[in-house]
Amino acid sequence: MAEVLIYVDHVDGAVRKPTLELLTLARRIGDPVAVHLGPGAEEAAKVLGEHGAVKVLAADAAEFADYLVVPKVDALQAAYDAVSPAAVLVPSSAEGKEIAARLAVRIGSGIITDAVDLEAGDEGPVATQSVFAAGYTTRSRITRGTPVITVKPNSATPEAAPAAGAVEQLSVSFGEHATGTKVTARTPRESTGRPELTEAAIVVSGGRGVNGAENFHVIESLADSLGAAVGASRAAVDAGWYPHSNQVGQTGKSVSPQLYVAAGISGAIQHRAGMQTSKTIVAVNKDAEAPIFDLVDYGVVGDLFQVVPQLTEEVKTRKG
């Protein structure tokens, strides 16, 4: 089978879940070859091999940490030149989409971003996208060059498929633009102990109905009982009740969890654009006419300050 390049998203060798999803999708169209940049390749290779990577192309250089994006594009292009893949798959993070776009320009190929599914086709891989605030589903394929496709987190369930996962060193030559943007400082984000919003299997979000930052503990308690990430609507973020990094919506983050709980969120199109592809949607809102109820699988018309704490206690009880 043809080989498919997978850009590995990791933290010091700890492979993140979206990469395992890419490996699962890649096996539908070819043999996955993982590209691991930075430290921890040997440790990462064990996990990558367990999920289908036939080999791992590894490179480590100071440029990957000291400069933004371009050194990683140089390395991914080197892997592309070495493998001549049938496709290149990249996680749909902000950085991932920039890397993918720059690579597509360099190799003269088309690009599809934010795919939610991938399948083999007679004329190349076919990607499914959810577009126009999830009002339409499209199926597309690249007609020029090697397909470069970014895939949204939670689009597939990672499946083990043991393969060799042998580590091979990738030779990378950095171009003159690689050092154009230098990283001058890094500030670690304070950990909440909760999953990353865009990768979480469950998300609990609060909106205008939470009525103040001091009340967001109700949302957080339900999220913690479910092992979920916490999200917020634009109204809640603009009011200063919750950080912008937790905003779900067209001008925030797009999420596609297995379960999305919206509490006190009316369901304006701006918010819906960021969560409509969630597998199961539950809403709690005291306004029976709220637009969110047009979208949900389960809706509760009621005061979130009564409903959500009861739900939290029920979850805790059932978990024992």
C-alpha positions as CSV (number, residue, x, y, z in Angstrom):
1,M,0.0,0.0,0.0
2,A,1.0,3.6,-0.5
3,E,2.4,5.4,2.6
4,V,0.5,8.3,4.3
5,L,2.5,10.9,6.3
6,I,1.1,11.7,9.8
7,Y,2.4,14.9,11.6
8,V,2.7,13.9,15.3
9,D,1.3,16.3,17.9
10,H,3.1,15.6,21.1
11,V,4.5,17.1,24.3
12,D,8.0,15.9,24.9
13,G,7.2,12.5,23.4
14,A,3.8,12.1,25.0
15,V,1.6,11.6,21.9
16,R,-1.7,13.5,22.0
17,K,-5.0,11.8,21.2
18,P,-5.7,13.6,17.8
19,T,-2.5,12.0,16.4
20,L,-3.8,8.5,17.3
21,E,-7.1,9.4,15.5
22,L,-5.1,10.4,12.4
23,L,-3.3,7.0,12.5
24,T,-6.7,5.3,12.6
25,L,-8.0,7.3,9.6
26,A,-4.8,6.9,7.7
27,R,-5.0,3.1,7.7
28,R,-8.1,3.4,5.5
29,I,-6.0,4.9,2.7
30,G,-2.5,3.5,3.2
31,D,0.3,2.6,5.6
32,P,0.9,5.4,8.2
33,V,4.3,6.9,8.5
34,A,4.6,9.2,11.5
35,V,6.8,12.3,11.5
36,H,8.0,13.1,15.0
37,L,9.8,16.4,15.6
38,G,11.6,17.2,18.8
39,P,12.6,15.1,21.9
40,G,11.0,11.8,23.0
41,A,10.8,10.0,19.6
42,E,11.8,6.6,21.0
43,E,9.1,6.7,23.7
44,A,6.5,8.1,21.3
45,A,7.3,5.3,18.7
46,K,6.0,2.7,21.1
47,V,2.5,4.4,21.1
48,L,2.6,5.2,17.4
49,G,3.6,1.7,16.5
50,E,0.7,0.3,18.6
51,H,-1.7,2.4,16.6
52,G,-0.5,1.5,13.2
53,A,2.6,3.5,12.3
54,V,4.8,1.3,10.1
55,K,7.8,3.6,10.8
56,V,8.6,6.8,12.6
57,L,10.7,9.5,10.9
58,A,12.3,11.4,13.7
59,A,14.3,14.7,13.9
60,D,15.3,16.8,16.8
61,A,16.9,20.2,16.5
62,A,16.9,23.4,18.6
63,E,15.1,25.2,15.7
64,F,11.8,23.4,16.4
65,A,11.6,25.0,19.9
66,D,13.4,28.3,19.2
67,Y,11.5,29.4,16.1
68,L,7.9,29.4,15.0
69,V,6.3,27.0,12.5
70,V,8.7,27.2,9.5
71,P,11.4,24.8,10.9
72,K,8.6,22.2,11.3
73,V,7.4,22.9,7.7
74,D,11.0,22.3,6.5
75,A,11.1,19.0,8.3
76,L,7.7,17.9,7.1
77,Q,8.7,18.7,3.5
78,A,11.9,16.7,4.0
79,A,9.7,13.7,5.1
80,Y,7.5,14.3,2.1
81,D,10.5,14.3,-0.3
82,A,11.8,11.1,1.3
83,V,8.5,9.1,1.3
84,S,6.5,10.5,-1.7
85,P,3.2,9.8,0.2
86,A,-0.3,9.3,-1.0
87,A,-1.5,12.0,1.5
88,V,-0.3,14.1,4.4
89,L,-2.5,14.3,7.5
90,V,-2.1,16.9,10.2
91,P,-4.2,17.7,13.3
92,S,-6.5,20.7,13.0
93,S,-4.9,22.8,15.6
94,A,-4.0,26.5,14.9
95,E,-0.4,25.5,14.4
96,G,-1.3,22.3,12.5
97,K,-3.4,24.2,10.0
98,E,-0.6,26.7,9.4
99,I,2.0,24.0,8.9
100,A,-0.4,22.1,6.5
101,A,-1.1,25.3,4.5
102,R,2.6,26.2,4.1
103,L,3.4,22.6,3.1
104,A,0.6,22.6,0.5
105,V,1.9,25.8,-1.1
106,R,5.5,24.5,-1.2
107,I,4.6,21.2,-2.9
108,G,1.9,22.7,-5.2
109,S,-1.0,20.7,-3.7
110,G,-4.5,21.3,-2.7
111,I,-5.5,21.4,1.0
112,I,-8.7,20.4,2.9
113,T,-9.0,21.8,6.5
114,D,-11.1,20.6,9.4
115,A,-12.2,17.3,8.0
116,V,-14.4,15.1,10.2
117,D,-14.0,11.9,8.3
118,L,-11.8,10.3,5.7
119,E,-12.2,7.4,3.3
120,A,-10.5,5.9,0.3
121,G,-11.7,6.8,-3.2
122,D,-10.9,5.7,-6.7
123,E,-9.2,9.0,-7.5
124,G,-7.7,9.7,-4.0
125,P,-8.8,10.2,-0.4
126,V,-12.3,11.7,0.1
127,A,-12.7,14.0,3.1
128,T,-15.9,14.9,4.8
129,Q,-16.3,18.4,6.3
130,S,-19.1,20.0,8.3
131,V,-19.5,23.5,6.9
132,F,-21.5,26.8,7.3
133,A,-22.0,26.3,11.0
134,A,-22.7,22.6,10.4
135,G,-25.6,23.5,8.1
136,Y,-24.1,21.3,5.4
137,T,-21.9,18.3,5.0
138,T,-19.6,18.2,2.1
139,R,-17.4,15.4,0.6
140,S,-14.3,16.6,-1.2
141,R,-11.1,15.4,-2.7
142,I,-7.9,17.1,-3.8
143,T,-7.6,17.3,-7.6
144,R,-4.0,18.6,-7.8
145,G,-0.9,17.2,-6.2
146,T,-0.6,15.2,-3.0
147,P,-3.6,15.7,-0.7
148,V,-2.8,17.7,2.5
149,I,-5.7,17.3,5.0
150,T,-6.2,18.6,8.5
151,V,-8.6,16.6,10.7
152,K,-10.6,17.9,13.7
153,P,-10.0,16.3,17.0
154,N,-12.6,13.7,18.1
155,S,-13.4,12.8,14.5
156,A,-12.5,9.2,15.0
157,T,-12.0,6.7,17.8
158,P,-8.4,5.6,18.1
159,E,-8.0,1.9,17.3
160,A,-5.0,-0.2,18.1
161,A,-3.4,-1.9,15.1
162,P,0.2,-3.0,16.1
163,A,2.8,-2.3,13.5
164,A,6.6,-2.0,13.4
165,G,6.9,1.6,14.4
166,A,10.7,1.5,13.7
167,V,12.4,4.8,14.3
168,E,14.4,6.2,11.4
169,Q,16.4,9.5,11.6
170,L,15.1,12.2,9.2
171,S,17.7,14.5,7.7
172,V,16.4,18.1,7.7
173,S,18.0,21.2,6.1
174,F,16.5,24.4,7.3
175,G,15.8,27.2,4.8
176,E,16.7,30.8,5.2
177,H,13.2,31.7,6.5
178,A,13.3,29.1,9.3
179,T,14.8,31.6,11.8
180,G,12.5,34.5,10.8
181,T,10.4,34.4,13.9
182,K,12.1,33.7,17.2
183,V,10.4,32.6,20.4
184,T,11.5,35.0,23.1
185,A,9.7,33.6,26.1
186,R,7.3,30.9,27.1
187,T,4.8,31.0,30.0
188,P,3.4,27.6,31.0
189,R,-0.4,27.6,31.1
190,E,-1.7,26.9,34.6
191,S,-3.1,23.4,34.7
192,T,-6.7,22.9,35.8
193,G,-6.5,19.2,35.8
194,R,-9.2,19.1,33.1
195,P,-8.9,17.8,29.5
196,E,-7.9,20.1,26.7
197,L,-11.1,21.8,25.4
198,T,-10.7,20.8,21.7
199,E,-9.7,17.2,22.5
200,A,-12.2,16.4,25.3
201,A,-14.7,13.6,24.9
202,I,-17.1,15.6,27.0
203,V,-17.6,19.4,27.2
204,V,-19.8,21.3,29.6
205,S,-20.3,25.0,28.7
206,G,-21.9,27.9,30.4
207,G,-23.4,31.0,28.9
208,R,-25.2,34.2,29.8
209,G,-27.6,32.3,32.0
210,V,-24.8,31.5,34.5
211,N,-25.1,35.2,35.4
212,G,-21.7,35.9,36.7
213,A,-18.1,34.6,37.2
214,E,-18.9,33.6,40.8
215,N,-21.5,31.1,39.5
216,F,-19.3,29.2,37.1
217,H,-18.5,26.8,39.8
218,V,-21.8,25.1,39.0
219,I,-20.6,24.4,35.5
220,E,-17.2,23.3,36.7
221,S,-18.6,20.9,39.3
222,L,-20.7,19.1,36.6
223,A,-17.6,19.0,34.3
224,D,-15.4,17.6,37.0
225,S,-18.0,14.9,37.9
226,L,-18.0,13.8,34.2
227,G,-14.2,14.2,33.6
228,A,-15.1,16.9,31.1
229,A,-13.6,20.2,29.8
230,V,-15.2,23.5,30.6
231,G,-16.4,25.8,27.8
232,A,-18.1,29.2,27.7
233,S,-20.2,31.1,25.2
234,R,-19.0,34.4,23.8
235,A,-21.4,36.3,26.0
236,A,-19.9,34.8,29.1
237,V,-16.3,35.5,27.9
238,D,-17.1,39.1,26.8
239,A,-18.6,39.7,30.2
240,G,-15.3,38.6,31.8
241,W,-16.8,35.6,33.5
242,Y,-14.5,33.0,32.0
243,P,-11.2,33.1,30.0
244,H,-11.2,33.5,26.3
245,S,-9.2,30.3,25.9
246,N,-12.3,28.5,26.9
247,Q,-14.6,30.2,24.4
248,V,-16.6,27.8,22.1
249,G,-17.8,29.3,18.9
250,Q,-17.0,30.9,15.6
251,T,-14.5,33.4,17.2
252,G,-13.4,30.8,19.8
253,K,-12.6,27.2,19.6
254,S,-14.5,24.5,17.6
255,V,-15.2,21.3,19.5
256,S,-16.6,18.0,18.5
257,P,-17.0,15.9,21.6
258,Q,-19.0,12.7,22.2
259,L,-21.2,14.7,24.6
260,Y,-21.8,18.5,24.7
261,V,-23.8,20.0,27.6
262,A,-24.9,23.6,27.1
263,A,-26.2,25.3,30.3
264,G,-27.7,28.8,30.1
265,I,-26.7,29.2,26.4
266,S,-29.3,30.5,24.0
267,G,-27.8,28.9,20.9
268,A,-26.9,31.9,18.7
269,I,-25.3,30.9,15.4
270,Q,-21.9,32.2,16.6
271,H,-21.9,29.5,19.3
272,R,-23.5,26.8,17.2
273,A,-20.7,27.1,14.7
274,G,-18.3,25.9,17.2
275,M,-20.1,22.8,18.6
276,Q,-22.7,21.6,16.1
277,T,-20.7,18.6,15.1
278,S,-20.8,17.2,18.7
279,K,-22.2,13.6,18.7
280,T,-24.8,14.2,21.5
281,I,-26.0,17.6,22.6
282,V,-27.8,18.3,25.8
283,A,-29.2,21.8,26.7
284,V,-30.5,23.3,29.9
285,N,-32.3,26.6,29.5
286,K,-35.3,28.3,31.2
287,D,-36.4,29.8,27.9
288,A,-38.4,27.1,26.0
289,E,-38.0,29.2,22.8
290,A,-34.2,29.3,22.9
291,P,-32.7,28.5,19.5
292,I,-30.4,25.9,21.1
293,F,-33.4,23.5,21.5
294,D,-33.6,23.3,17.7
295,L,-30.3,21.6,17.7
296,V,-30.2,19.3,20.8
297,D,-30.7,15.6,21.2
298,Y,-32.0,16.2,24.8
299,G,-33.3,19.4,26.2
300,V,-34.4,20.5,29.7
301,V,-36.5,23.6,30.1
302,G,-35.6,24.8,33.6
303,D,-33.4,26.9,35.8
304,L,-29.8,25.7,35.4
305,F,-29.1,26.5,39.1
306,Q,-31.7,23.8,40.0
307,V,-31.1,21.3,37.2
308,V,-27.3,21.3,36.9
309,P,-26.5,20.6,40.6
310,Q,-29.0,17.8,40.6
311,L,-27.4,16.3,37.5
312,T,-24.0,16.6,39.2
313,E,-25.2,14.8,42.3
314,E,-26.8,12.1,40.1
315,V,-23.6,11.5,38.2
316,K,-21.5,11.3,41.4
317,T,-24.1,8.8,42.9
318,R,-24.0,6.6,39.8
319,K,-20.2,6.6,39.8
320,G,-20.3,5.4,43.4
